[in-house]
Amino acid sequence: MTANSMIRLRGVTKSYSRGGETLTVLDRLDLDMDEGGFYALMGPSGSGKTTLLNLIGGLDRCDEGEIGIEGEDIARMDGPELAAWRAEKVGFVFQGFNLIPVLTAQENVELPLLLTNLSRRERREHATLALEMVGLADRRGHRPSQLSGGQEQRVAIARALVSDPHLILADEPTGDLDRKSADDVLGLLQRLNREFKKTILMVTHDHEAAQSARAIVHMEKGGTLGRIEVLAAPTDRGSARSPT
């Protein structure tokens, strides 16, 4: 584990039962990822990419091993403790956006704050700031059906940011987007990483999207770690500007 390590996995194993058979998705995985890094997680179908993301985010539990996040072993936390940790420390971005159709962009972004002690005014202020960060303050009153796919994903990113998490986990965040919208979203993730020092772990099957990260973690079939490819010059997606 390096001095800057934020994520430390040791001997992490995860299996599922299907049709009477046991399928090992992750097999004694060891992995370190540094604070402030932007990692793209790649590998063939069934290599455990999404499973690994879910374990790091506390959405699932490993069968064996240690999952250390900022020095805390989340594998040992009970349900309520893990839920509280997840709400404070992690922001999630999914391929399908997962926005509530009947709510406005502002209301969708506020959702994670409903479990906090913030007042209604404070929740609104936090949501407005998050929407400003993703360049959508002028769309806060729009419902998902009134937004483009790229705008929907940016609302989803604002929702992930609204609690100011240390870690952002993105599962195929550009999978449903055209190239221009995908580049806008990738540029936004780069900006969050560079300017706001968010640690980002992104699962993607798109090699071009992976070039936006600072390092690519290659997973092998059978849930083992391949190589980690450090990118000397990540593809710049215009992260210094807010997308329009």
C-alpha angles and dihedrals in degrees: 000000000000125000090256097045114135098170122044122178122184125182093340112179127178128177136176131201116233125173093342093309129107115233116197107211098173120026119198092315121192118191140155125197124184128236111260093023128136109214128184113205113210137171144118123298109286095025092118102252098138092037089055091049091051092049093050089048094049094243091120137021129237122233093224138001142047128290109192119188114180089339096310119115101221091184087074097049120108121233101271092041091050092048091052091047092049093049092053103037109031137060119194128208119185135193093243096052091227094217120161106247097214094050127081122242088259093051093046091053091049094056098093089051094060088083092055132080093248118128121242090258092050092049090052092049092050092048092048091051091050091050090049089053091057094042098250105107089119091056098051093112094050124102120226092260088060093055134076120245091258091050091049091054091049089053087051089052090049088053089052090051100044095091091046095241123192093222131045118197116194122187110199091324093176098039096106097038135094117244097265094048090045091053090050091053093046090049089052092051090050090051092050089051097045103036103028097032095232115166107230131195113185127186111209140158090198111097091197091054090048090059088070090068127082094234137015119219109205116208122201129218107271095043100278129132119258119184133320111228114202112207112220092194114022115202106267110228095188094273093163092074132057111249118246 
